[in-house]
Amino acid sequence: MNPFSRNLLALVAGFCDTATFIHMGGVFSAHVTGNFVLFAAAVAQGLQSDDYLKIVTLPVFVIAVMVAMLIAGKRALPGRKVRRILIAITLLMILAALLAVLGMQKTPGNHLGDLDVLITLLLVIAMAMQNTIHRFITGPMTTVMTGMVMNTTAGLVDRFILRTEGDAQKIPTTDVNPIIMIATFALGCLISGFLTVSFGLASIALPAGLLCLVLVVEHRSAEPD
């Protein structure tokens, strides 16, 4: 996958994760395992009705990944075509969420209404699709930065401090700069923070636009399947 596309996907993931976390009072759409921590904290402090959404995100995420794999495996498509399809589905899910947001503007009120829940789950599905893309490309993931930070830090220590020689300690290199990707993800979080606070979930129009750009870039890419 084109490095530019991968960095845009990292920005999209950071944006969506932050948007749902702010709007839904602490629900991740990309880093769904983090919702377990938040749910456990809510159990200890006293569950509210909207806390159950945190635990619902995991089965929804899992089912979406299963669907993505079935789409890829059923037709035995080349990796590049699978990536395009999954990016397109990610875009469609975000556009569907955006339509729900526009519908919600007409009936403001309850913070966790049915449309809020629907929007969150659509974004969870979108991020599940984006996560699944990494089954068909090599290199670091765009959706969760914890492993990226660990690998990057370990690699820097190994290279500049320990100066270890030998293949066992070496981390595979790709055409993607991990530091830039981490920064891009963080930038997506930062932009989302400001836009979501100012405009609510209507701000997801930005990641939708970025995904359109990703599809254009990938269509024009000369990278083989």
Secondary structure, DSSP 8 states (H G I E B T S, - for coil): --HHHHHHHHHHHHHHHHHHHHHTTS--SS-TTHHHHHHHHHHHH---GGGHHHHHHHHHHHHHHHHHHHHHHHHT--HHHHHHHHHHHHHHHHHHHHHHHHHHTTS---TT-HHHHHHHHHHHHHHHHHHHGGGSS-S--SS--HHHHHHHHHHHHIIIII---SGGG-----SS-HHHHHHHHHHHHHHHHHHHHHHGGGGGHHHHHHHHHHHHHHHH-----
